[in-house]
Amino acid sequence: MRFLYFTDTHIRGNSPRGRLDDICETLKNKLSEINDIINKENIDVVLHGGDFFDRPDISPSIVREFAAFFQKSGKIIYGIAGNHDMYGHNPATIGRTMVGLLDGVKVIKLIDSQQPILLKDDKATILLSGQPYIYDIDYKDKYKQYYVISKPHNIDFSIHMVHGMLLDKKIFDGAAYTLLDDILDTEADITLSGHYHSGFGIKIINNKYFINPGSLVRMTSSITEIERWPSVAILDISRENGIVANIVKLKSAKPGDEVLDRGYIEQEQFKKHRLASFFQEIGSAGEIKKLDLYSIIQQVANNENIDENIKKEALKRIADAERYMET
């Protein structure tokens, strides 16, 4: 069975600061090339790692345009919701979002974290599972959300998709993330991740594959984004040959310095250094290590031993308020 995996398309109607091109046209070109790859490489299953859209309430006209690209391949696109696809970092709001709409009309198929999907042909029996972004996914002791805890005996291979800050190495203190080393006990043969735009390619540890090809679109003018090349991953899985994985660079993508304004590089780097210093100062002063509201609520809830139902209700109300402000 052959799979194509891509992630973090961040579809939007206008170009972010620092982009020199028309991001809509760039994305259309990339998705057209992906459809060509699907046909040329005889792909059986298409996978998306989340953040289909850059916001949950994106314009219906934009959704209509890009839904046509998703349908053109003729394949079901199995995906998970990213943080940009929902309100308030709350998966319970997906039904009120545009990615939820595409799932409802069967343009895409969002994987329920409690209901893995069985894929089977004459070469392999594969269990496909997924974990959407959730506000506490990268907090201490929450790493099992990246796990497949057990693989049924009648399954040849397990693939798990997750949208979270899964990294191959540490970054600055104060950032919330999960390392590959933290999840090596997973029963998944392949873990596909998104959210971390820079990606880490293909890592093989203890005969387990961890793959993040990076986001399909470059959203910032950082040096890392200018230097990397938008890519997809292709997986060939069979009982006979096991797992064969490759990263394929998109020919329709342009060099970073042609689509990203270098004038923003120093500004971006300065902001990152200041942010890193700020996080370190907060970390030395107490337990709160992230600044966004959802993370602060999670930290307070953990520290004060607040009832889980109260915490969920607070997050629900924040999501409702966010949705109200965006309409």
Long-range contacts (C-beta under 8 A, 24 or more apart in sequence): 1-44, 1-45, 1-119, 1-121, 1-123, 1-124, 1-126, 1-236, 1-237, 1-238, 2-41, 2-42, 2-43, 2-44, 2-45, 2-234, 2-235, 2-236, 2-237, 3-43, 3-44, 3-45, 3-46, 3-47, 3-159, 3-234, 3-235, 3-236, 3-237, 4-34, 4-37, 4-38, 4-41, 4-43, 4-45, 4-46, 4-47, 4-232, 4-233, 4-234, 4-235, 5-46, 5-47, 5-48, 5-49, 5-192, 5-211, 5-213, 5-232, 5-233, 5-234, 5-235, 6-34, 6-47, 6-48, 6-49, 6-213, 6-216, 6-232, 6-233, 7-48, 7-49, 7-50, 7-51, 7-163, 7-192, 7-193, 7-194, 7-195, 7-212, 7-213, 7-214, 7-215, 7-216, 8-49, 8-50, 8-51, 8-82, 8-194, 8-195, 8-197, 8-214, 8-215, 8-216, 8-217, 9-48, 9-51, 9-52, 9-53, 9-215, 9-216, 9-217, 10-51, 10-53, 10-54, 10-84, 10-215, 10-216, 10-217, 10-219, 11-52, 11-53, 11-54, 11-58, 11-62, 11-63, 11-66, 12-53, 12-54, 12-55, 12-58, 12-62, 13-58, 13-59, 13-61, 13-62, 16-219, 16-220, 17-264, 18-220, 18-221, 18-260, 18-261, 18-264, 18-268, 19-218, 19-259, 19-260, 19-261, 20-258, 20-259, 20-260, 20-261, 21-254, 21-258, 21-259, 23-217, 24-62, 24-65, 26-217, 26-253, 26-254, 26-259, 27-66, 27-216, 27-217, 28-65, 28-66, 28-69, 29-252, 30-216, 30-217, 30-230, 30-250, 30-252, 30-253, 31-66, 31-69, 31-70, 32-69, 32-252, 33-250, 33-251, 33-252, 34-73, 34-232, 34-250, 35-69, 35-72, 35-73, 37-232, 37-234, 37-248, 38-73, 38-75, 39-73, 41-234, 43-73, 43-75, 43-234, 44-75, 44-121, 45-75, 45-76, 45-78, 45-119, 45-128, 46-73, 46-75, 46-76, 46-77, 46-78, 47-77, 47-78, 47-79, 47-128, 47-159, 47-161, 47-192, 48-77, 48-78, 48-79, 48-80, 48-108, 49-79, 49-80, 49-82, 49-161, 49-162, 49-163, 49-192, 49-193, 49-194, 49-195, 49-212, 50-79, 50-80, 50-81, 50-82, 50-83, 50-85, 50-132, 50-133, 50-161, 50-163, 50-194, 50-195, 51-82, 51-83, 51-84, 51-85, 51-163, 51-194, 51-195, 51-215, 52-79, 52-81, 52-82, 52-85, 52-99, 52-102, 52-108, 53-84, 53-85, 53-97, 53-98, 53-99, 54-84, 55-84, 55-326, 56-84, 56-85, 56-86, 56-87, 56-93, 56-96, 56-97, 56-98, 56-99, 56-323, 56-326, 57-97, 57-98, 57-323, 57-326, 57-327, 58-98, 60-98, 63-98, 63-101, 63-102, 67-102, 67-107, 70-102, 70-107, 70-108, 71-107, 76-108, 76-109, 77-107, 77-108, 77-109, 78-108, 78-109, 78-111, 78-117, 78-128, 78-130, 78-161, 79-108, 79-109, 79-110, 79-111, 79-130, 79-161, 80-110, 80-111, 80-130, 80-131, 80-132, 80-133, 80-161, 80-162, 80-163, 80-194, 81-110, 81-132, 81-133, 81-163, 82-132, 82-133, 82-163, 82-194, 82-195, 83-133, 83-163, 83-195, 85-132, 85-133, 86-132, 86-133, 86-319, 87-319, 87-320, 87-322, 87-323, 87-326, 88-135, 88-294, 88-315, 88-316, 88-318, 88-319, 88-320, 88-321, 88-322, 88-323, 89-133, 89-134, 89-135, 89-294, 89-315, 89-319, 90-134, 90-135, 90-315, 90-316, 90-318, 90-319, 91-132, 91-133, 91-134, 92-316, 92-319, 93-319, 93-323, 94-132, 96-323, 111-161, 123-237, 123-238, 123-239, 123-240, 124-156, 124-157, 124-237, 124-238, 124-239, 125-154, 125-155, 125-156, 125-157, 126-155, 126-156, 126-157, 126-158, 126-159, 126-237, 127-151, 127-152, 127-155, 127-157, 127-158, 127-159, 128-159, 128-161, 129-158, 129-159, 129-160, 129-161, 129-188, 130-160, 130-161, 130-162, 131-160, 131-161, 131-162, 131-163, 131-164, 132-163, 133-163, 133-164, 133-195, 135-294, 135-295, 135-297, 135-298, 135-315, 136-298, 137-162, 137-163, 137-164, 137-165, 137-178, 138-164, 138-165, 138-176, 138-177, 138-178, 139-176, 139-298, 139-302, 143-178, 143-182, 143-183, 146-178, 146-182, 146-183, 146-186, 146-191, 146-193, 147-183, 147-185, 147-186, 147-187, 147-188, 148-186, 148-187, 148-188, 149-186, 149-187, 150-187, 151-187, 151-188, 151-189, 156-239, 157-189, 157-190, 157-237, 157-243, 158-187, 158-188, 158-189, 158-190, 159-188, 159-189, 159-190, 159-191, 159-192, 160-186, 160-188, 160-190, 160-191, 160-192, 161-191, 161-192, 161-193, 161-194, 162-191, 162-192, 162-193, 162-194, 163-193, 163-194, 163-195, 164-193, 164-195, 165-195, 165-196, 166-191, 166-193, 166-195, 166-196, 166-210, 166-212, 167-196, 167-200, 168-200, 168-203, 168-210, 172-276, 172-279, 172-280, 173-276, 173-279, 173-280, 173-283, 173-289, 174-276, 174-278, 174-279, 174-280, 174-282, 174-283, 174-289, 174-290, 175-279, 175-289, 175-290, 176-289, 176-290, 176-295, 180-205, 180-210, 184-208, 189-243, 190-235, 190-237, 190-243, 190-245, 192-233, 197-225, 198-224, 198-225, 198-228, 199-228, 199-231, 201-247, 202-233, 202-245, 202-246, 202-247, 209-243, 209-245, 211-235, 211-245, 213-247, 216-250, 218-256, 218-259, 218-260, 220-260, 220-264, 220-268, 221-260, 221-261, 221-262, 221-263, 221-264, 221-265, 221-268, 222-265, 222-268, 222-269, 222-272, 223-265, 223-269, 225-256, 225-260, 226-256, 226-257, 226-260, 226-262, 226-265, 227-256, 228-256, 229-253, 229-256, 293-318, 294-318
